[in-house]
Amino acid sequence: MKKEYTVTWASTAENDLSKIITYLAQSSPDNALKILQKIKKDVSNLYYSPEKYRIAPELYDQGIMHYRELIVSPWRILYRIADSTVYVLSVLDSRQNIEDILLKRFTKHIL
């Protein structure tokens, strides 16, 4: 029997997704709905096999190996596994500089 995880969305990830869908809906509400459904469907894979996705390479290069990513092109869904819970932390556009975005978010919480 496969282990089942709980998937919890952080408020930051929910806000990221909301902004993406709101932006896309301005030009095509139907497309925005399709993308929302696709992202939610793909994230549902995390309930059963979150380990199968890669460690975020920018963080891996820094020796940080706790964060993984699920790609729903062009978006990257960053998450962390802790015990039997998967925490979805961010939904980022891969066309942007991910390192800058993460650095800004991390330093915001430190200061």
Secondary structure, DSSP 4 states (H G I P E B T S, - for coil): -----EEEE-HHHHHHHHHHHHHHHHH-HHHHHHHHHHHHHHHGGGGT-GGGSPBPHHHHTTT--SEEEEEETTEEEEEEEETTEEEEEEEEETTS-HHHHHHHHHHHHH-
